[in-house]
């Protein structure tokens, strides 16, 4: 996911910006997440993400989830 984000974010449209969140615990477990912001409609955002971002790899849980459970 980190590599995909680094490849995608610099080429995103000017109306879109994103950040990458990394949490690492002392025992080596980690959690990765991203937030995307877009100045436009929700349907335009969905089209931009589909067109410019490769699908992420399947998630894995290595730490207790904070915002939602892993599936």
mmCIF file of the N, C-alpha and C atoms, coordinates in Angstrom:
data_MODEL
# 
_entry.id   MODEL 
# 
loop_
_atom_site.group_PDB 
_atom_site.id 
_atom_site.type_symbol 
_atom_site.label_atom_id 
_atom_site.label_alt_id 
_atom_site.label_comp_id 
_atom_site.label_asym_id 
_atom_site.label_entity_id 
_atom_site.label_seq_id 
_atom_site.pdbx_PDB_ins_code 
_atom_site.Cartn_x 
_atom_site.Cartn_y 
_atom_site.Cartn_z 
_atom_site.occupancy 
_atom_site.B_iso_or_equiv 
_atom_site.pdbx_formal_charge 
_atom_site.auth_seq_id 
_atom_site.auth_comp_id 
_atom_site.auth_asym_id 
_atom_site.auth_atom_id 
_atom_site.pdbx_PDB_model_num 
ATOM 1   N N  . UNK A 1 1  ? 0.813   -1.185 0.000   1.00 0.00 ? 1  UNK A N  1 
ATOM 2   C CA . UNK A 1 1  ? 0.000   0.000  0.000   1.00 0.00 ? 1  UNK A CA 1 
ATOM 3   C C  . UNK A 1 1  ? 0.864   1.259  0.000   1.00 0.00 ? 1  UNK A C  1 
ATOM 4   N N  . UNK A 1 2  ? 1.945   1.252  0.746   1.00 0.00 ? 2  UNK A N  1 
ATOM 5   C CA . UNK A 1 2  ? 2.809   2.435  0.802   1.00 0.00 ? 2  UNK A CA 1 
ATOM 6   C C  . UNK A 1 2  ? 3.391   2.732  -0.575  1.00 0.00 ? 2  UNK A C  1 
ATOM 7   N N  . UNK A 1 3  ? 3.898   1.717  -1.254  1.00 0.00 ? 3  UNK A N  1 
ATOM 8   C CA . UNK A 1 3  ? 4.471   1.924  -2.586  1.00 0.00 ? 3  UNK A CA 1 
ATOM 9   C C  . UNK A 1 3  ? 3.409   2.454  -3.548  1.00 0.00 ? 3  UNK A C  1 
ATOM 10  N N  . UNK A 1 4  ? 2.219   1.889  -3.516  1.00 0.00 ? 4  UNK A N  1 
ATOM 11  C CA . UNK A 1 4  ? 1.140   2.349  -4.399  1.00 0.00 ? 4  UNK A CA 1 
ATOM 12  C C  . UNK A 1 4  ? 0.805   3.811  -4.133  1.00 0.00 ? 4  UNK A C  1 
ATOM 13  N N  . UNK A 1 5  ? 0.725   4.182  -2.853  1.00 0.00 ? 5  UNK A N  1 
ATOM 14  C CA . UNK A 1 5  ? 0.410   5.555  -2.513  1.00 0.00 ? 5  UNK A CA 1 
ATOM 15  C C  . UNK A 1 5  ? 1.513   6.499  -2.992  1.00 0.00 ? 5  UNK A C  1 
ATOM 16  N N  . UNK A 1 6  ? 2.770   6.109  -2.817  1.00 0.00 ? 6  UNK A N  1 
ATOM 17  C CA . UNK A 1 6  ? 3.881   6.959  -3.243  1.00 0.00 ? 6  UNK A CA 1 
ATOM 18  C C  . UNK A 1 6  ? 3.907   7.127  -4.763  1.00 0.00 ? 6  UNK A C  1 
ATOM 19  N N  . UNK A 1 7  ? 3.487   6.123  -5.493  1.00 0.00 ? 7  UNK A N  1 
ATOM 20  C CA . UNK A 1 7  ? 3.439   6.226  -6.954  1.00 0.00 ? 7  UNK A CA 1 
ATOM 21  C C  . UNK A 1 7  ? 2.248   7.066  -7.403  1.00 0.00 ? 7  UNK A C  1 
ATOM 22  N N  . UNK A 1 8  ? 1.138   6.985  -6.676  1.00 0.00 ? 8  UNK A N  1 
ATOM 23  C CA . UNK A 1 8  ? -0.089  7.645  -7.095  1.00 0.00 ? 8  UNK A CA 1 
ATOM 24  C C  . UNK A 1 8  ? -0.178  9.102  -6.644  1.00 0.00 ? 8  UNK A C  1 
ATOM 25  N N  . UNK A 1 9  ? 0.128   9.398  -5.404  1.00 0.00 ? 9  UNK A N  1 
ATOM 26  C CA . UNK A 1 9  ? -0.132  10.723 -4.828  1.00 0.00 ? 9  UNK A CA 1 
ATOM 27  C C  . UNK A 1 9  ? 0.497   11.884 -5.600  1.00 0.00 ? 9  UNK A C  1 
ATOM 28  N N  . UNK A 1 10 ? 1.756   11.817 -6.023  1.00 0.00 ? 10 UNK A N  1 
ATOM 29  C CA . UNK A 1 10 ? 2.336   12.966 -6.727  1.00 0.00 ? 10 UNK A CA 1 
ATOM 30  C C  . UNK A 1 10 ? 1.670   13.277 -8.068  1.00 0.00 ? 10 UNK A C  1 
ATOM 31  N N  . UNK A 1 11 ? 1.033   12.287 -8.674  1.00 0.00 ? 11 UNK A N  1 
ATOM 32  C CA . UNK A 1 11 ? 0.403   12.524 -9.976  1.00 0.00 ? 11 UNK A CA 1 
ATOM 33  C C  . UNK A 1 11 ? -1.105  12.741 -9.870  1.00 0.00 ? 11 UNK A C  1 
ATOM 34  N N  . UNK A 1 12 ? -1.639  12.817 -8.657  1.00 0.00 ? 12 UNK A N  1 
ATOM 35  C CA . UNK A 1 12 ? -3.078  13.042 -8.468  1.00 0.00 ? 12 UNK A CA 1 
ATOM 36  C C  . UNK A 1 12 ? -3.451  14.426 -8.981  1.00 0.00 ? 12 UNK A C  1 
ATOM 37  N N  . UNK A 1 13 ? -4.703  14.610 -9.391  1.00 0.00 ? 13 UNK A N  1 
ATOM 38  C CA . UNK A 1 13 ? -5.143  15.931 -9.851  1.00 0.00 ? 13 UNK A CA 1 
ATOM 39  C C  . UNK A 1 13 ? -4.971  16.984 -8.755  1.00 0.00 ? 13 UNK A C  1 
ATOM 40  N N  . UNK A 1 14 ? -4.836  18.241 -9.147  1.00 0.00 ? 14 UNK A N  1 
ATOM 41  C CA . UNK A 1 14 ? -4.651  19.321 -8.178  1.00 0.00 ? 14 UNK A CA 1 
ATOM 42  C C  . UNK A 1 14 ? -5.810  19.443 -7.201  1.00 0.00 ? 14 UNK A C  1 
ATOM 43  N N  . UNK A 1 15 ? -7.012  19.058 -7.605  1.00 0.00 ? 15 UNK A N  1 
ATOM 44  C CA . UNK A 1 15 ? -8.187  19.157 -6.733  1.00 0.00 ? 15 UNK A CA 1 
ATOM 45  C C  . UNK A 1 15 ? -8.245  18.018 -5.715  1.00 0.00 ? 15 UNK A C  1 
ATOM 46  N N  . UNK A 1 16 ? -7.268  17.121 -5.743  1.00 0.00 ? 16 UNK A N  1 
ATOM 47  C CA . UNK A 1 16 ? -7.261  15.970 -4.845  1.00 0.00 ? 16 UNK A CA 1 
ATOM 48  C C  . UNK A 1 16 ? -5.960  15.955 -4.058  1.00 0.00 ? 16 UNK A C  1 
ATOM 49  N N  . UNK A 1 17 ? -6.055  15.695 -2.782  1.00 0.00 ? 17 UNK A N  1 
ATOM 50  C CA . UNK A 1 17 ? -4.854  15.495 -1.982  1.00 0.00 ? 17 UNK A CA 1 
ATOM 51  C C  . UNK A 1 17 ? -5.108  14.379 -0.996  1.00 0.00 ? 17 UNK A C  1 
ATOM 52  N N  . UNK A 1 18 ? -4.034  13.760 -0.557  1.00 0.00 ? 18 UNK A N  1 
ATOM 53  C CA . UNK A 1 18 ? -4.169  12.608 0.332   1.00 0.00 ? 18 UNK A CA 1 
ATOM 54  C C  . UNK A 1 18 ? -2.998  12.573 1.305   1.00 0.00 ? 18 UNK A C  1 
ATOM 55  N N  . UNK A 1 19 ? -3.227  11.887 2.402   1.00 0.00 ? 19 UNK A N  1 
ATOM 56  C CA . UNK A 1 19 ? -2.135  11.647 3.333   1.00 0.00 ? 19 UNK A CA 1 
ATOM 57  C C  . UNK A 1 19 ? -2.128  10.168 3.683   1.00 0.00 ? 19 UNK A C  1 
ATOM 58  N N  . UNK A 1 20 ? -1.005  9.719  4.147   1.00 0.00 ? 20 UNK A N  1 
ATOM 59  C CA . UNK A 1 20 ? -0.810  8.320  4.504   1.00 0.00 ? 20 UNK A CA 1 
ATOM 60  C C  . UNK A 1 20 ? -0.514  8.259  5.991   1.00 0.00 ? 20 UNK A C  1 
ATOM 61  N N  . UNK A 1 21 ? -1.245  7.423  6.711   1.00 0.00 ? 21 UNK A N  1 
ATOM 62  C CA . UNK A 1 21 ? -1.082  7.286  8.155   1.00 0.00 ? 21 UNK A CA 1 
ATOM 63  C C  . UNK A 1 21 ? -0.375  5.970  8.461   1.00 0.00 ? 21 UNK A C  1 
ATOM 64  N N  . UNK A 1 22 ? 0.699   6.041  9.194   1.00 0.00 ? 22 UNK A N  1 
ATOM 65  C CA . UNK A 1 22 ? 1.434   4.855  9.611   1.00 0.00 ? 22 UNK A CA 1 
ATOM 66  C C  . UNK A 1 22 ? 1.511   4.828  11.131  1.00 0.00 ? 22 UNK A C  1 
ATOM 67  N N  . UNK A 1 23 ? 1.045   3.750  11.716  1.00 0.00 ? 23 UNK A N  1 
ATOM 68  C CA . UNK A 1 23 ? 1.178   3.543  13.154  1.00 0.00 ? 23 UNK A CA 1 
ATOM 69  C C  . UNK A 1 23 ? 2.038   2.311  13.358  1.00 0.00 ? 23 UNK A C  1 
ATOM 70  N N  . UNK A 1 24 ? 3.082   2.427  14.160  1.00 0.00 ? 24 UNK A N  1 
ATOM 71  C CA . UNK A 1 24 ? 3.973   1.300  14.428  1.00 0.00 ? 24 UNK A CA 1 
ATOM 72  C C  . UNK A 1 24 ? 4.117   1.159  15.934  1.00 0.00 ? 24 UNK A C  1 
ATOM 73  N N  . UNK A 1 25 ? 3.888   -0.043 16.419  1.00 0.00 ? 25 UNK A N  1 
ATOM 74  C CA . UNK A 1 25 ? 4.029   -0.328 17.834  1.00 0.00 ? 25 UNK A CA 1 
ATOM 75  C C  . UNK A 1 25 ? 5.429   -0.855 18.128  1.00 0.00 ? 25 UNK A C  1 
ATOM 76  N N  . UNK A 1 26 ? 5.844   -0.778 19.364  1.00 0.00 ? 26 UNK A N  1 
ATOM 77  C CA . UNK A 1 26 ? 7.186   -1.204 19.768  1.00 0.00 ? 26 UNK A CA 1 
ATOM 78  C C  . UNK A 1 26 ? 7.438   -2.681 19.467  1.00 0.00 ? 26 UNK A C  1 
ATOM 79  N N  . UNK A 1 27 ? 6.376   -3.483 19.419  1.00 0.00 ? 27 UNK A N  1 
ATOM 80  C CA . UNK A 1 27 ? 6.553   -4.910 19.140  1.00 0.00 ? 27 UNK A CA 1 
ATOM 81  C C  . UNK A 1 27 ? 6.633   -5.216 17.649  1.00 0.00 ? 27 UNK A C  1 
ATOM 82  N N  . UNK A 1 28 ? 6.626   -4.180 16.792  1.00 0.00 ? 28 UNK A N  1 
ATOM 83  C CA . UNK A 1 28 ? 6.774   -4.370 15.353  1.00 0.00 ? 28 UNK A CA 1 
ATOM 84  C C  . UNK A 1 28 ? 5.462   -4.445 14.594  1.00 0.00 ? 28 UNK A C  1 
ATOM 85  N N  . UNK A 1 29 ? 4.349   -4.520 15.283  1.00 0.00 ? 29 UNK A N  1 
ATOM 86  C CA . UNK A 1 29 ? 3.066   -4.525 14.593  1.00 0.00 ? 29 UNK A CA 1 
ATOM 87  C C  . UNK A 1 29 ? 2.791   -3.128 14.052  1.00 0.00 ? 29 UNK A C  1 
ATOM 88  N N  . UNK A 1 30 ? 1.984   -3.062 12.998  1.00 0.00 ? 30 UNK A N  1 
ATOM 89  C CA . UNK A 1 30 ? 1.731   -1.766 12.382  1.00 0.00 ? 30 UNK A CA 1 
ATOM 90  C C  . UNK A 1 30 ? 0.329   -1.693 11.800  1.00 0.00 ? 30 UNK A C  1 
ATOM 91  N N  . UNK A 1 31 ? -0.082  -0.458 11.497  1.00 0.00 ? 31 UNK A N  1 
ATOM 92  C CA . UNK A 1 31 ? -1.358  -0.190 10.846  1.00 0.00 ? 31 UNK A CA 1 
ATOM 93  C C  . UNK A 1 31 ? -1.118  0.905  9.818   1.00 0.00 ? 31 UNK A C  1 
ATOM 94  N N  . UNK A 1 32 ? -1.689  0.753  8.623   1.00 0.00 ? 32 UNK A N  1 
ATOM 95  C CA . UNK A 1 32 ? -1.534  1.712  7.543   1.00 0.00 ? 32 UNK A CA 1 
ATOM 96  C C  . UNK A 1 32 ? -2.925  2.145  7.083   1.00 0.00 ? 32 UNK A C  1 
ATOM 97  N N  . UNK A 1 33 ? -3.106  3.431  6.844   1.00 0.00 ? 33 UNK A N  1 
ATOM 98  C CA . UNK A 1 33 ? -4.366  3.946  6.333   1.00 0.00 ? 33 UNK A CA 1 
ATOM 99  C C  . UNK A 1 33 ? -4.120  5.212  5.536   1.00 0.00 ? 33 UNK A C  1 
ATOM 100 N N  . UNK A 1 34 ? -5.111  5.634  4.774   1.00 0.00 ? 34 UNK A N  1 
ATOM 101 C CA . UNK A 1 34 ? -4.986  6.855  3.988   1.00 0.00 ? 34 UNK A CA 1 
ATOM 102 C C  . UNK A 1 34 ? -6.303  7.616  4.011   1.00 0.00 ? 34 UNK A C  1 
ATOM 103 N N  . UNK A 1 35 ? -6.216  8.907  3.830   1.00 0.00 ? 35 UNK A N  1 
ATOM 104 C CA . UNK A 1 35 ? -7.382  9.772  3.708   1.00 0.00 ? 35 UNK A CA 1 
ATOM 105 C C  . UNK A 1 35 ? -7.230  10.542 2.404   1.00 0.00 ? 35 UNK A C  1 
ATOM 106 N N  . UNK A 1 36 ? -8.291  10.580 1.611   1.00 0.00 ? 36 UNK A N  1 
ATOM 107 C CA . UNK A 1 36 ? -8.282  11.316 0.345   1.00 0.00 ? 36 UNK A CA 1 
ATOM 108 C C  . UNK A 1 36 ? -9.296  12.444 0.440   1.00 0.00 ? 36 UNK A C  1 
ATOM 109 N N  . UNK A 1 37 ? -8.890  13.641 0.046   1.00 0.00 ? 37 UNK A N  1 
ATOM 110 C CA . UNK A 1 37 ? -9.766  14.816 0.007   1.00 0.00 ? 37 UNK A CA 1 
ATOM 111 C C  . UNK A 1 37 ? -9.874  15.267 -1.438  1.00 0.00 ? 37 UNK A C  1 
ATOM 112 N N  . UNK A 1 38 ? -11.065 15.717 -1.830  1.00 0.00 ? 38 UNK A N  1 
ATOM 113 C CA . UNK A 1 38 ? -11.282 16.127 -3.218  1.00 0.00 ? 38 UNK A CA 1 
ATOM 114 C C  . UNK A 1 38 ? -12.234 17.305 -3.264  1.00 0.00 ? 38 UNK A C  1 
ATOM 115 N N  . UNK A 1 39 ? -11.890 18.325 -4.031  1.00 0.00 ? 39 UNK A N  1 
ATOM 116 C CA . UNK A 1 39 ? -12.765 19.481 -4.231  1.00 0.00 ? 39 UNK A CA 1 
ATOM 117 C C  . UNK A 1 39 ? -13.604 19.231 -5.478  1.00 0.00 ? 39 UNK A C  1 
ATOM 118 N N  . UNK A 1 40 ? -14.657 18.493 -5.321  1.00 0.00 ? 40 UNK A N  1 
ATOM 119 C CA . UNK A 1 40 ? -15.559 18.152 -6.419  1.00 0.00 ? 40 UNK A CA 1 
ATOM 120 C C  . UNK A 1 40 ? -16.640 17.239 -5.884  1.00 0.00 ? 40 UNK A C  1 
ATOM 121 N N  . UNK A 1 41 ? -17.418 16.674 -6.797  1.00 0.00 ? 41 UNK A N  1 
ATOM 122 C CA . UNK A 1 41 ? -18.519 15.812 -6.375  1.00 0.00 ? 41 UNK A CA 1 
ATOM 123 C C  . UNK A 1 41 ? -18.011 14.429 -5.974  1.00 0.00 ? 41 UNK A C  1 
ATOM 124 N N  . UNK A 1 42 ? -18.848 13.713 -5.234  1.00 0.00 ? 42 UNK A N  1 
ATOM 125 C CA . UNK A 1 42 ? -18.490 12.361 -4.802  1.00 0.00 ? 42 UNK A CA 1 
ATOM 126 C C  . UNK A 1 42 ? -18.314 11.432 -5.997  1.00 0.00 ? 42 UNK A C  1 
ATOM 127 N N  . UNK A 1 43 ? -19.154 11.581 -7.019  1.00 0.00 ? 43 UNK A N  1 
ATOM 128 C CA . UNK A 1 43 ? -19.025 10.713 -8.194  1.00 0.00 ? 43 UNK A CA 1 
ATOM 129 C C  . UNK A 1 43 ? -17.741 11.029 -8.966  1.00 0.00 ? 43 UNK A C  1 
ATOM 130 N N  . UNK A 1 44 ? -17.347 12.300 -9.048  1.00 0.00 ? 44 UNK A N  1 
ATOM 131 C CA . UNK A 1 44 ? -16.077 12.654 -9.695  1.00 0.00 ? 44 UNK A CA 1 
ATOM 132 C C  . UNK A 1 44 ? -14.905 12.058 -8.916  1.00 0.00 ? 44 UNK A C  1 
ATOM 133 N N  . UNK A 1 45 ? -14.979 12.100 -7.587  1.00 0.00 ? 45 UNK A N  1 
ATOM 134 C CA . UNK A 1 45 ? -13.922 11.521 -6.758  1.00 0.00 ? 45 UNK A CA 1 
ATOM 135 C C  . UNK A 1 45 ? -13.801 10.025 -7.018  1.00 0.00 ? 45 UNK A C  1 
ATOM 136 N N  . UNK A 1 46 ? -14.928 9.328  -7.037  1.00 0.00 ? 46 UNK A N  1 
ATOM 137 C CA . UNK A 1 46 ? -14.898 7.881  -7.288  1.00 0.00 ? 46 UNK A CA 1 
ATOM 138 C C  . UNK A 1 46 ? -14.266 7.585  -8.646  1.00 0.00 ? 46 UNK A C  1 
ATOM 139 N N  . UNK A 1 47 ? -14.603 8.380  -9.655  1.00 0.00 ? 47 UNK A N  1 
ATOM 140 C CA . UNK A 1 47 ? -14.008 8.183  -10.985 1.00 0.00 ? 47 UNK A CA 1 
ATOM 141 C C  . UNK A 1 47 ? -12.505 8.450  -10.974 1.00 0.00 ? 47 UNK A C  1 
ATOM 142 N N  . UNK A 1 48 ? -12.074 9.503  -10.274 1.00 0.00 ? 48 UNK A N  1 
ATOM 143 C CA . UNK A 1 48 ? -10.645 9.825  -10.188 1.00 0.00 ? 48 UNK A CA 1 
ATOM 144 C C  . UNK A 1 48 ? -9.876  8.709  -9.503  1.00 0.00 ? 48 UNK A C  1 
ATOM 145 N N  . UNK A 1 49 ? -10.404 8.184  -8.408  1.00 0.00 ? 49 UNK A N  1 
ATOM 146 C CA . UNK A 1 49 ? -9.712  7.119  -7.687  1.00 0.00 ? 49 UNK A CA 1 
ATOM 147 C C  . UNK A 1 49 ? -9.641  5.862  -8.537  1.00 0.00 ? 49 UNK A C  1 
ATOM 148 N N  . UNK A 1 50 ? -10.764 5.503  -9.175  1.00 0.00 ? 50 UNK A N  1 
ATOM 149 C CA . UNK A 1 50 ? -10.771 4.312  -10.033 1.00 0.00 ? 50 UNK A CA 1 
ATOM 150 C C  . UNK A 1 50 ? -9.782  4.438  -11.186 1.00 0.00 ? 50 UNK A C  1 
ATOM 151 N N  . UNK A 1 51 ? -9.665  5.647  -11.740 1.00 0.00 ? 51 UNK A N  1 
ATOM 152 C CA . UNK A 1 51 ? -8.802  5.852  -12.902 1.00 0.00 ? 51 UNK A CA 1 
ATOM 153 C C  . UNK A 1 51 ? -7.325  5.957  -12.548 1.00 0.00 ? 51 UNK A C  1 
ATOM 154 N N  . UNK A 1 52 ? -7.008  6.435  -11.347 1.00 0.00 ? 52 UNK A N  1 
ATOM 155 C CA . UNK A 1 52 ? -5.605  6.745  -11.068 1.00 0.00 ? 52 UNK A CA 1 
ATOM 156 C C  . UNK A 1 52 ? -4.939  5.884  -10.007 1.00 0.00 ? 52 UNK A C  1 
ATOM 157 N N  . UNK A 1 53 ? -5.695  5.161  -9.236  1.00 0.00 ? 53 UNK A N  1 
ATOM 158 C CA . UNK A 1 53 ? -5.086  4.383  -8.151  1.00 0.00 ? 53 UNK A CA 1 
ATOM 159 C C  . UNK A 1 53 ? -5.232  2.892  -8.421  1.00 0.00 ? 53 UNK A C  1 
ATOM 160 N N  . UNK A 1 54 ? -4.131  2.158  -8.371  1.00 0.00 ? 54 UNK A N  1 
ATOM 161 C CA . UNK A 1 54 ? -4.247  0.701  -8.508  1.00 0.00 ? 54 UNK A CA 1 
ATOM 162 C C  . UNK A 1 54 ? -4.959  0.128  -7.296  1.00 0.00 ? 54 UNK A C  1 
ATOM 163 N N  . UNK A 1 55 ? -5.615  -0.994 -7.455  1.00 0.00 ? 55 UNK A N  1 
ATOM 164 C CA . UNK A 1 55 ? -6.272  -1.578 -6.291  1.00 0.00 ? 55 UNK A CA 1 
ATOM 165 C C  . UNK A 1 55 ? -5.244  -1.950 -5.227  1.00 0.00 ? 55 UNK A C  1 
ATOM 166 N N  . UNK A 1 56 ? -5.558  -1.704 -3.964  1.00 0.00 ? 56 UNK A N  1 
ATOM 167 C CA . UNK A 1 56 ? -4.606  -2.036 -2.903  1.00 0.00 ? 56 UNK A CA 1 
ATOM 168 C C  . UNK A 1 56 ? -4.552  -3.540 -2.676  1.00 0.00 ? 56 UNK A C  1 
ATOM 169 N N  . UNK A 1 57 ? -3.473  -4.008 -2.082  1.00 0.00 ? 57 UNK A N  1 
ATOM 170 C CA . UNK A 1 57 ? -3.417  -5.425 -1.735  1.00 0.00 ? 57 UNK A CA 1 
ATOM 171 C C  . UNK A 1 57 ? -4.436  -5.720 -0.637  1.00 0.00 ? 57 UNK A C  1 
ATOM 172 N N  . UNK A 1 58 ? -4.815  -6.968 -0.471  1.00 0.00 ? 58 UNK A N  1 
ATOM 173 C CA . UNK A 1 58 ? -5.772  -7.290 0.586   1.00 0.00 ? 58 UNK A CA 1 
ATOM 174 C C  . UNK A 1 58 ? -5.227  -6.877 1.949   1.00 0.00 ? 58 UNK A C  1 
ATOM 175 N N  . UNK A 1 59 ? -6.088  -6.343 2.819   1.00 0.00 ? 59 UNK A N  1 
ATOM 176 C CA . UNK A 1 59 ? -5.620  -5.916 4.139   1.00 0.00 ? 59 UNK A CA 1 
ATOM 177 C C  . UNK A 1 59 ? -5.273  -7.107 5.027   1.00 0.00 ? 59 UNK A C  1 
ATOM 178 N N  . UNK A 1 60 ? -4.345  -6.862 5.903   1.00 0.00 ? 60 UNK A N  1 
ATOM 179 C CA . UNK A 1 60 ? -4.007  -7.853 6.924   1.00 0.00 ? 60 UNK A CA 1 
ATOM 180 C C  . UNK A 1 60 ? -4.025  -7.141 8.267   1.00 0.00 ? 60 UNK A C  1 
ATOM 181 N N  . UNK A 1 61 ? -4.415  -7.838 9.278   1.00 0.00 ? 61 UNK A N  1 
ATOM 182 C CA . UNK A 1 61 ? -4.453  -7.252 10.624  1.00 0.00 ? 61 UNK A CA 1 
ATOM 183 C C  . UNK A 1 61 ? -3.224  -7.714 11.391  1.00 0.00 ? 61 UNK A C  1 
ATOM 184 N N  . UNK A 1 62 ? -2.398  -6.755 11.783  1.00 0.00 ? 62 UNK A N  1 
ATOM 185 C CA . UNK A 1 62 ? -1.239  -7.087 12.606  1.00 0.00 ? 62 UNK A CA 1 
ATOM 186 C C  . UNK A 1 62 ? -1.289  -6.346 13.931  1.00 0.00 ? 62 UNK A C  1 
ATOM 187 N N  . UNK A 1 63 ? -2.328  -5.523 14.108  1.00 0.00 ? 63 UNK A N  1 
ATOM 188 C CA . UNK A 1 63 ? -2.469  -4.756 15.346  1.00 0.00 ? 63 UNK A CA 1 
ATOM 189 C C  . UNK A 1 63 ? -3.949  -4.579 15.622  1.00 0.00 ? 63 UNK A C  1 
ATOM 190 N N  . UNK A 1 64 ? -4.306  -4.276 16.849  1.00 0.00 ? 64 UNK A N  1 
ATOM 191 C CA . UNK A 1 64 ? -5.732  -4.057 17.133  1.00 0.00 ? 64 UNK A CA 1 
ATOM 192 C C  . UNK A 1 64 ? -6.259  -2.907 16.283  1.00 0.00 ? 64 UNK A C  1 
ATOM 193 N N  . UNK A 1 65 ? -7.405  -3.099 15.594  1.00 0.00 ? 65 UNK A N  1 
ATOM 194 C CA . UNK A 1 65 ? -7.940  -2.016 14.774  1.00 0.00 ? 65 UNK A CA 1 
ATOM 195 C C  . UNK A 1 65 ? -8.426  -0.851 15.633  1.00 0.00 ? 65 UNK A C  1 
ATOM 196 N N  . UNK A 1 66 ? -8.260  0.351  15.113  1.00 0.00 ? 66 UNK A N  1 
ATOM 197 C CA . UNK A 1 66 ? -8.670  1.533  15.859  1.00 0.00 ? 66 UNK A CA 1 
ATOM 198 C C  . UNK A 1 66 ? -10.047 2.025  15.370  1.00 0.00 ? 66 UNK A C  1 
ATOM 199 N N  . UNK A 1 67 ? -10.234 2.151  14.055  1.00 0.00 ? 67 UNK A N  1 
ATOM 200 C CA . UNK A 1 67 ? -11.464 2.718  13.550  1.00 0.00 ? 67 UNK A CA 1 
ATOM 201 C C  . UNK A 1 67 ? -12.489 1.683  13.129  1.00 0.00 ? 67 UNK A C  1 
ATOM 202 N N  . UNK A 1 68 ? -12.075 0.539  12.686  1.00 0.00 ? 68 UNK A N  1 
ATOM 203 C CA . UNK A 1 68 ? -13.017 -0.499 12.263  1.00 0.00 ? 68 UNK A CA 1 
ATOM 204 C C  . UNK A 1 68 ? -12.313 -1.836 12.275  1.00 0.00 ? 68 UNK A C  1 
ATOM 205 N N  . UNK A 1 69 ? -13.049 -2.901 12.398  1.00 0.00 ? 69 UNK A N  1 
ATOM 206 C CA . UNK A 1 69 ? -12.397 -4.226 12.434  1.00 0.00 ? 69 UNK A CA 1 
ATOM 207 C C  . UNK A 1 69 ? -11.883 -4.645 11.063  1.00 0.00 ? 69 UNK A C  1 
ATOM 208 N N  . UNK A 1 70 ? -10.780 -5.337 11.029  1.00 0.00 ? 70 UNK A N  1 
ATOM 209 C CA . UNK A 1 70 ? -10.270 -5.901 9.767   1.00 0.00 ? 70 UNK A CA 1 
ATOM 210 C C  . UNK A 1 70 ? -11.123 -7.100 9.393   1.00 0.00 ? 70 UNK A C  1 
ATOM 211 N N  . UNK A 1 71 ? -11.240 -7.322 8.127   1.00 0.00 ? 71 UNK A N  1 
ATOM 212 C CA . UNK A 1 71 ? -12.007 -8.471 7.638   1.00 0.00 ? 71 UNK A CA 1 
ATOM 213 C C  . UNK A 1 71 ? -11.149 -9.268 6.696   1.00 0.00 ? 71 UNK A C  1 
# 
